[in-house]
Amino acid sequence: MQAEIITIGDEILIGQIVDTNSAWIAQQLNAIGIRVKQISSVSDDKSHIIAALKEAHERANVILITGGLGPTKDDITKKTLADYFGVKLVQNAAALANVKAIFRRLRGNNFTELLEVNKQQALVPENCEVILNRNGTAPGMWFNYDDTIYMSMPGVPHEMMYMMEEQVLPKLKSSLKLPHIIHHTILTAGEGESYLAEKIADIEDALPPYIKLAYLPKLGQVRLRLSAYGDNEDFLKEKVNEFAVRITERVGKAVVSQEDIPLEKAILDVMADRGLTLSAAESCTGGYISHLITQHPGSSKVFFGGAVSYSYELKESILGVKNETLWQHGAVSQETVTEMVEGALENFKSDYAIAVTGIAGPDGGTTEKPVGTVWIGVANKTKTVTKKFSFGNKRRQNIERTAIAALNMLNILLNELK
């Protein structure tokens, strides 16, 4: 079963908004056994939309469309769909009642009568099945046409999501005979994609045709995703688990988690389970490590906080770095990062600490310490580990690489206590 997603709107194509709808829809479809064949974004132009629909019809059994259903003149999706199917627009009584109910709820006693432009929200192509929008005035429209399902939904994310979860997904599952899709993701850190591929080449070669292995690299990390497709769910789970165990044993210490979660979340979960706490002393990352950690609910169980100590003065006053250390060795040095991480442990009273200091760029480098030079330290009460890294000359990438490298070093130190 193949699907295609079409998002409509000039605002997407000029970069005014980011198309988050497609990624979310693709996840939901995949979870019920529908593979997404292609994702397209088209402008608010009738000919472009019709061309996209015709092309999608050649590739997909299910076509999901978002956007262009508002009450203003630039919203042309309904009229275009009517022209595409060769039908008229008609007023739908249930959709009109829904629009009135929403305005009564919003305006209370001030509600008198709908404007004509609001009434037009209830106009739909006569060959569609209306899917009511409980969170907005634009109805969804379901079409069965030439052995293909078309579903048009609002582009407003929360309206689309509620419609998908409450009505569209159950309707797809009841209308179609869908296979089972089983995913298992192994999160690794500290090893490159090519190294991992070589290390598990024989295991990958042994995969049966109904199981695929994907490599999903990110700065300092690689996710290995096993995906199985078929009708026997229990059998698929058993086989995926069998190969996941083999890969995990082969990859060894590079494995961080058996879930599709960020590196910092995997570490937080481990530390929370063990009742351990963490603090951070950041210089070149400017609080980015703390941001990664605190974006996750429940992080306060583990993370005490820390310091963003750019200047010599703050490194000394907050972390206890010695003045002579800074002047003799510089802020970007093994000696300084050692005192930073050990100072964080002592002053913030945590079980573990991370410290980073470096030259993020694009300027500030020297011949001895070029842009991208970073020292990272991790420590607990019995051991301190430091390491020098030489990244590139791109500031944003240097900050991200530093954060991931620091988290990976912390993960390795945590694993020593297993």
C-alpha positions in Angstrom: 0.0 0.0 0.0 1.6 3.2 -1.2 0.8 6.8 -0.1 1.7 10.2 -1.3 1.4 13.4 0.7 0.8 16.8 -1.0 1.0 20.0 0.9 -0.4 23.1 -0.7 0.6 26.7 0.0 3.0 29.4 -1.3 4.1 30.0 2.3 5.8 26.6 2.3 7.6 27.2 -1.0 9.0 30.6 0.0 10.2 29.2 3.4 7.8 31.3 5.5 6.7 28.2 7.3 8.2 24.8 7.7 6.2 21.8 6.5 5.9 19.8 9.7 2.6 18.3 8.5 4.2 15.9 6.1 6.7 14.4 8.6 4.0 13.9 11.1 1.5 12.3 8.6 4.3 10.0 7.3 5.0 8.7 10.8 1.3 8.0 11.4 0.9 6.2 8.0 4.0 4.1 8.5 2.7 3.0 11.9 -0.4 1.5 10.4 1.4 -0.2 7.5 1.1 2.4 4.7 4.4 3.4 3.1 4.8 6.9 1.8 6.1 6.9 -1.8 6.6 10.6 -2.2 6.0 14.0 -0.5 5.4 17.1 -2.6 4.7 20.8 -1.9 2.9 22.8 -4.5 1.9 26.5 -4.9 -1.6 27.9 -4.6 -2.0 27.5 -8.3 -4.8 25.4 -9.9 -2.7 23.9 -12.7 0.1 23.0 -10.3 -2.3 21.3 -7.9 -4.1 19.3 -10.6 -0.7 18.2 -12.1 0.4 17.0 -8.7 -2.8 15.1 -8.1 -2.6 13.4 -11.5 1.1 12.4 -10.9 0.3 11.1 -7.4 -2.5 9.0 -8.8 0.0 7.2 -11.0 2.1 6.3 -8.0 -0.1 5.9 -4.9 -3.2 4.2 -3.6 -3.7 6.8 -0.9 -3.2 10.6 -1.4 -3.3 12.9 1.6 -3.6 16.6 0.9 -3.2 19.5 3.4 -3.7 23.2 3.0 -5.7 25.7 1.0 -9.1 25.1 2.7 -9.5 28.5 4.4 -12.2 31.0 3.7 -10.1 33.6 1.8 -9.6 33.9 -2.0 -6.1 32.4 -2.0 -7.5 29.1 -0.6 -8.4 27.3 -3.8 -8.1 23.6 -2.9 -11.8 22.8 -2.7 -12.6 24.4 -6.1 -9.6 22.8 -7.6 -10.6 19.3 -6.3 -14.1 19.8 -7.7 -12.6 20.6 -11.1 -10.2 17.7 -10.9 -13.1 15.3 -10.3 -15.4 17.1 -12.7 -18.1 17.8 -10.1 -19.9 20.8 -8.6 -19.5 22.4 -5.2 -22.6 21.9 -2.9 -23.4 23.0 0.6 -23.1 20.2 3.2 -25.6 20.6 6.0 -23.4 18.9 8.6 -20.4 21.0 7.7 -22.6 24.2 8.0 -23.9 23.1 11.4 -20.4 22.5 12.5 -19.3 26.0 11.4 -22.2 27.6 13.2 -21.5 25.6 16.4 -17.9 26.8 16.4 -18.8 30.4 16.0 -21.4 30.2 18.7 -18.8 28.7 21.0 -16.3 31.4 20.2 -18.6 34.4 20.3 -21.2 33.3 22.9 -24.0 35.8 23.2 -22.4 38.0 20.6 -23.1 35.5 17.8 -25.9 36.5 15.4 -25.4 35.1 11.9 -22.6 33.8 9.8 -20.9 35.9 7.2 -21.2 34.7 3.7 -17.5 33.9 3.6 -18.0 31.6 6.7 -20.9 29.9 5.1 -18.8 29.1 2.1 -16.7 26.8 4.4 -19.5 24.3 4.2 -19.3 24.1 0.3 -17.6 20.8 -0.7 -17.3 18.8 -3.9 -20.5 16.8 -4.4 -18.6 13.4 -4.7 -16.9 13.7 -1.3 -17.6 12.3 2.1 -17.3 15.1 4.6 -15.0 14.5 7.6 -16.1 17.1 10.2 -13.5 19.4 11.7 -14.1 19.7 15.5 -11.3 22.2 15.9 -11.9 24.5 12.9 -14.4 25.6 10.2 -12.8 23.8 7.2 -14.2 20.3 6.8 -12.1 17.4 5.7 -13.0 15.7 2.4 -12.7 12.0 1.6 -12.9 10.8 -2.0 -12.9 7.3 -3.4 -12.0 7.7 -7.1 -10.6 5.2 -9.6 -9.4 2.8 -6.9 -7.6 5.5 -5.1 -8.4 7.3 -1.8 -8.0 11.0 -1.7 -8.2 12.8 1.7 -8.0 16.6 1.8 -7.4 18.2 5.3 -6.8 21.7 6.7 -3.2 22.9 6.8 -3.4 24.2 10.3 -1.4 21.5 12.2 -3.5 21.0 15.2 -6.7 20.8 13.1 -5.1 18.2 10.8 -3.7 16.1 13.6 -7.0 15.8 15.5 -8.7 14.9 12.2 -6.1 12.3 11.4 -6.0 10.7 14.8 -9.8 10.7 15.5 -11.2 10.0 12.0 -8.9 9.5 9.1 -6.5 6.8 10.5 -9.4 4.7 11.8 -11.2 5.0 8.5 -8.0 4.0 6.5 -7.5 1.0 8.7 -11.1 -0.1 8.3 -11.1 0.5 4.5 -7.8 -1.2 3.6 -6.1 -4.5 4.2 -2.8 -3.3 5.6 0.3 -5.3 6.4 2.1 -5.1 9.7 5.2 -2.9 9.9 7.7 -3.5 12.8 10.5 -1.1 13.5 13.4 -1.5 15.9 15.9 1.3 16.3 19.4 1.0 17.8 21.0 4.3 18.7 24.8 4.3 18.5 27.3 7.1 19.2 31.0 7.6 18.6 31.3 5.4 15.6 31.0 6.4 11.9 28.4 5.0 9.5 31.0 3.3 7.3 32.7 1.7 10.3 29.4 0.3 11.6 28.4 -0.9 8.1 31.7 -2.8 7.8 31.4 -4.2 11.3 27.9 -5.7 10.7 28.2 -6.4 7.0 27.7 -10.2 7.4 24.6 -9.7 9.6 23.1 -7.3 7.1 23.8 -9.8 4.3 21.9 -12.4 6.3 18.7 -10.3 6.6 15.7 -12.0 4.9 14.0 -10.0 2.1 11.2 -8.8 4.4 13.6 -7.1 6.8 15.5 -3.9 5.8 18.3 -2.2 7.6 18.7 1.6 7.3 21.6 3.8 8.5 20.5 7.2 9.8 23.6 9.3 10.5 23.7 12.5 12.5 26.6 14.4 13.9 28.4 11.9 16.2 25.5 9.4 16.1 24.1 6.7 13.8 20.7 5.2 14.2 20.4 1.6 12.9 16.7 1.0 12.0 15.4 -2.5 11.3 12.1 -2.6 9.5 10.0 -5.7 8.8 7.0 -5.9 6.6 4.4 -8.8 6.5 1.2 -10.3 7.7 2.3 -12.2 10.7 3.1 -9.6 13.4 4.4 -12.0 16.0 6.8 -13.7 13.6 8.1 -10.3 12.4 8.7 -9.1 16.0 10.6 -12.3 16.7 12.8 -12.1 13.7 13.5 -8.3 14.1 14.4 -8.9 17.8 16.8 -11.8 16.7 18.7 -9.5 14.4 18.6 -6.6 16.8 20.3 -8.7 19.4 23.0 -9.8 16.9 23.7 -6.2 15.8 23.8 -5.0 19.4 26.3 -7.7 20.5 28.5 -6.9 17.5 28.5 -3.1 17.9 29.1 -3.3 21.6 29.9 -0.2 23.6 28.8 2.1 20.8 25.2 1.2 21.5 23.4 3.8 23.6 19.8 2.8 23.4 17.3 0.3 21.9 14.8 3.1 21.4 14.4 5.8 18.7 15.2 8.7 21.1 17.8 11.4 21.2 21.2 10.7 22.8 20.6 13.0 25.7 17.2 11.4 26.5 18.8 8.0 26.6 21.4 9.2 29.0 18.8 11.0 31.2 16.8 7.8 31.4 19.8 5.7 32.5 20.8 8.3 35.1 17.2 8.6 36.4 17.0 4.8 36.8 20.2 4.8 38.8 19.3 7.9 40.9 22.3 9.9 39.5 22.6 13.6 39.0 24.4 15.8 36.5 25.7 19.4 36.1 27.4 21.2 33.3 30.1 23.8 32.8 29.8 25.2 29.3 32.0 27.7 27.5 32.0 27.4 23.7 28.6 25.7 23.5 26.9 28.6 25.3 24.3 26.6 27.1 23.4 24.3 24.2 24.1 21.1 26.2 21.9 22.3 29.0 19.2 23.1 26.4 19.4 19.6 24.9 18.9 18.1 28.3 16.2 20.4 29.7 13.9 20.1 26.6 12.9 16.7 27.9 10.1 16.4 30.5 11.4 15.0 33.8 15.0 16.2 33.2 14.9 18.0 36.6 15.2 14.6 38.3 18.7 14.3 36.9 20.0 17.8 35.9 20.9 20.2 38.6 21.9 23.0 36.2 25.3 24.6 35.5 27.2 27.6 34.3 27.8 29.2 31.0 31.3 30.6 31.8 32.6 32.4 28.7 35.0 34.7 30.5 38.1 34.0 32.6 36.4 35.8 35.5 33.4 33.5 35.6 35.5 30.4 35.1 37.4 31.4 38.2 34.5 32.7 40.4 31.9 30.1 39.6 33.9 27.0 38.8 37.1 27.6 40.8 39.5 27.5 37.9 42.8 28.8 39.0 44.0 32.2 37.6 47.4 30.8 36.9 45.9 27.9 35.0 44.1 30.2 32.6 47.1 32.5 32.1 49.6 29.7 31.7 47.6 27.3 29.6 44.7 29.3 28.2 41.0 28.8 28.4 41.1 26.1 25.7 43.4 23.5 27.3 43.3 20.2 29.1 44.3 21.9 32.4 41.4 24.3 32.2 38.7 21.8 31.2 39.9 19.5 34.1 39.4 22.3 36.6 36.1 23.3 35.1 34.6 19.8 35.3 35.9 19.1 38.7 34.8 22.5 39.9 31.3 21.8 38.6 31.2 18.5 40.6 32.3 20.2 43.8 30.3 23.5 43.5 27.1 22.1 42.1 27.1 18.9 44.2 26.2 16.5 41.4 27.3 12.9 40.9 28.5 13.6 37.3 29.6 16.7 35.4 30.3 17.8 31.8 32.7 20.6 30.9 33.5 22.0 27.5 35.8 24.8 26.3 36.9 25.6 22.8 37.0 27.9 19.8 33.7 27.7 18.0 34.7 30.2 15.3 34.6 31.6 12.8 37.4 33.6 14.3 39.5 33.5 17.5 41.8 30.7 16.3 45.6 30.6 16.3 48.2 28.5 14.6 48.5 26.4 17.8 44.8 26.3 18.5 42.8 26.7 15.3 39.1 27.2 15.0 37.4 24.0 16.0 39.8 23.1 18.8 37.7 21.8 21.7 38.6 20.3 25.0 35.9 18.2 26.8 35.9 16.8 30.3 33.5 14.4 32.1 33.8 13.4 35.6 32.3 11.6 38.6 33.7 11.6 42.1 36.3 8.9 41.4 37.4 9.6 37.8 38.0 12.5 35.4 38.3 11.9 31.6 39.4 14.7 29.2 39.8 14.6 25.4 40.8 17.1 22.7 38.8 17.4 19.5 39.6 19.1 16.3 36.4 20.0 14.5 35.9 22.2 11.4 35.5 26.0 11.0 31.7 26.1 11.0 30.4 27.6 14.3 27.0 25.9 14.5 28.4 22.5 13.6 31.2 22.9 16.1 28.7 23.7 18.8 26.6 20.6 17.9 29.6 18.3 17.5 30.9 19.4 20.9 27.6 18.7 22.6 27.3 15.3 21.1 30.9 14.4 21.8 30.5 15.5 25.4 27.3 13.4 25.8 29.0 10.4 24.3 31.9 10.7 26.7 29.5 10.9 29.6 27.7 7.8 28.3 30.9 5.9 28.1 31.8 6.9 31.7 28.3 5.8 32.8 28.7 2.4 31.2 31.9 1.7 33.2 29.6 1.2 36.2 27.4 -1.4 34.5 
